[in-house]
Amino acid sequence: MTAERIDGKAFAALLRERVGALATQFEHKAGRKAGLAVVLVGEDPASQVYVRSKHKATVAAGMESFEHRLPADTSEADLLALVEQLNADEAVDGILVQLPLPGHLDDQAVIAAISPDKDVDGFHVTNAGRLAVGQSGFVPCTPLGCMMLLTDRLGDLSGLEAVVIGRSNIVGKPMAQLLLDANATVTIAHSRTKDLPGVVKRADIVVAAVGRAEMVKAEWLKDGATVIDVGINRLPPAEGEEKGRLVGDVDYAGAEGVASAITPVPGGVGPMTIAVLLRNTLVAAYRNAGLAVPEIL
Ligand SMILES: Nc1nc2c(c(=O)[nH]1)N[C@@H](CN(C=O)c1ccc(C(=O)N[C@@H](CCC(=O)O)C(=O)O)cc1)CN2
């Protein structure tokens, strides 16, 4: 079997296009553009790339982008003051603080300061709670993007066995919650799971979000499984290479021979993160303006 490659890049482009069309409708109805504020503290090279991509995608979708770049030694009090200012700014529908933050800053305190109704990352404890009890809030972008790819491919997930490898607040836990809401039978596996290969072998759906390069091997997979690879790991440069290759948490070359479908890295889940961020921002804008959120969002 050669697995179908799930093209997250193409899916994300379609989603961004749809959000762009709805953002124009929003502007006509509300008399203003939807707005996203992104805060970057420090000079982490990967974060700089992601923040630049978010800015470009926001503007391309016809929304207002407010970028705040702060020095690496910014104090927590100054960062919290900026978040407060953005909470009060009516032109700002969504607020995102790029992670990771420099070590002296407490991510949880910063996330807690964001108004839950502007928390388009879905990281605030209020939004985590809303997801847990089935209320509408904001769902973290990466797991929601994974879910869109899964339902596009599989349709109804009822009764399917899903294994999520990784238990982070940002990906693993919300992913498991979304799969459970879709009536899958869900196992969350992690570094202390006994017989991880045996657990993964049961799964019709595998979501790998551990952050360890090519850890999930072809032999672990059930024939015909659908594999969603959230990992983005850079290998050390091979001879003659300037930069190492990007790989996921799954051994793609091996898994391709066993799975029925798999997301590549790059070009799979990663691009969905930014497309869903635009979607969440537009949902926030509709809600903040007191307008009905279009169903197709
Ligand atoms: N506040 C947040 N911080 C972080 C988040 C987040 O959702 N909110 N997620 C990640 C980083 N991230 C967005 O912020 C992100 C990661 C990866 C991609 C992406 O498109 N990756 C490409 C490969 C990119 C490359 O060449 O390096 C791919 O997978 O095809 C987009 C966004 C951590 N921080």
Ligand as a Chemical Component Dictionary entry (heavy atoms), coordinates in Angstrom:
data_LIG
# 
_chem_comp.id                   LIG 
_chem_comp.type                 NON-POLYMER 
_chem_comp.pdbx_formal_charge   0 
_chem_comp.three_letter_code    LIG 
# 
loop_
_chem_comp_atom.comp_id 
_chem_comp_atom.atom_id 
_chem_comp_atom.alt_atom_id 
_chem_comp_atom.type_symbol 
_chem_comp_atom.charge 
_chem_comp_atom.model_Cartn_x 
_chem_comp_atom.model_Cartn_y 
_chem_comp_atom.model_Cartn_z 
_chem_comp_atom.pdbx_ordinal 
LIG N1  N1  N 0 1.037  31.442 20.297 1  
LIG C1  C1  C 0 1.397  30.362 19.573 2  
LIG N2  N2  N 0 2.682  29.978 19.550 3  
LIG C2  C2  C 0 3.021  28.875 18.830 4  
LIG C3  C3  C 0 2.062  28.165 18.070 5  
LIG C4  C4  C 0 0.718  28.581 18.126 6  
LIG O1  O1  O 0 -0.218 27.979 17.522 7  
LIG N3  N3  N 0 0.431  29.693 18.889 8  
LIG N4  N4  N 0 2.444  27.102 17.246 9  
LIG C5  C5  C 0 3.843  26.875 16.980 10 
LIG C6  C6  C 0 4.427  27.657 15.854 11 
LIG N5  N5  N 0 3.559  27.977 14.731 12 
LIG C7  C7  C 0 2.718  29.016 14.858 13 
LIG O2  O2  O 0 2.839  29.853 15.699 14 
LIG C8  C8  C 0 3.719  27.342 13.451 15 
LIG C9  C9  C 0 4.540  26.241 13.298 16 
LIG C10 C10 C 0 4.747  25.692 12.019 17 
LIG C11 C11 C 0 4.136  26.224 10.914 18 
LIG C12 C12 C 0 4.398  25.721 9.531  19 
LIG O3  O3  O 0 3.718  26.077 8.607  20 
LIG N6  N6  N 0 5.434  24.891 9.368  21 
LIG C13 C13 C 0 5.866  24.459 8.047  22 
LIG C14 C14 C 0 7.373  24.312 8.049  23 
LIG C15 C15 C 0 8.044  25.613 8.367  24 
LIG C16 C16 C 0 9.555  25.571 8.227  25 
LIG O4  O4  O 0 10.037 25.443 7.126  26 
LIG O5  O5  O 0 10.228 25.726 9.284  27 
LIG C17 C17 C 0 5.240  23.119 7.691  28 
LIG O6  O6  O 0 5.021  22.303 8.614  29 
LIG O7  O7  O 0 5.006  22.908 6.507  30 
LIG C18 C18 C 0 3.309  27.316 11.071 31 
LIG C19 C19 C 0 3.105  27.863 12.321 32 
LIG C20 C20 C 0 4.679  27.212 18.209 33 
LIG N7  N7  N 0 4.313  28.466 18.782 34 
# 
loop_
_chem_comp_bond.comp_id 
_chem_comp_bond.atom_id_1 
_chem_comp_bond.atom_id_2 
_chem_comp_bond.value_order 
_chem_comp_bond.pdbx_ordinal 
LIG N1  C1  SING 1  
LIG C1  N2  DOUB 2  
LIG C1  N3  SING 3  
LIG N2  C2  SING 4  
LIG C2  C3  DOUB 5  
LIG C2  N7  SING 6  
LIG C3  C4  SING 7  
LIG C3  N4  SING 8  
LIG C4  O1  DOUB 9  
LIG C4  N3  SING 10 
LIG N4  C5  SING 11 
LIG C5  C6  SING 12 
LIG C5  C20 SING 13 
LIG C6  N5  SING 14 
LIG N5  C7  SING 15 
LIG N5  C8  SING 16 
LIG C7  O2  DOUB 17 
LIG C8  C9  SING 18 
LIG C8  C19 DOUB 19 
LIG C9  C10 DOUB 20 
LIG C10 C11 SING 21 
LIG C11 C12 SING 22 
LIG C11 C18 DOUB 23 
LIG C12 O3  DOUB 24 
LIG C12 N6  SING 25 
LIG N6  C13 SING 26 
LIG C13 C14 SING 27 
LIG C13 C17 SING 28 
LIG C14 C15 SING 29 
LIG C15 C16 SING 30 
LIG C16 O4  DOUB 31 
LIG C16 O5  SING 32 
LIG C17 O6  DOUB 33 
LIG C17 O7  SING 34 
LIG C18 C19 SING 35 
LIG C20 N7  SING 36 
# 
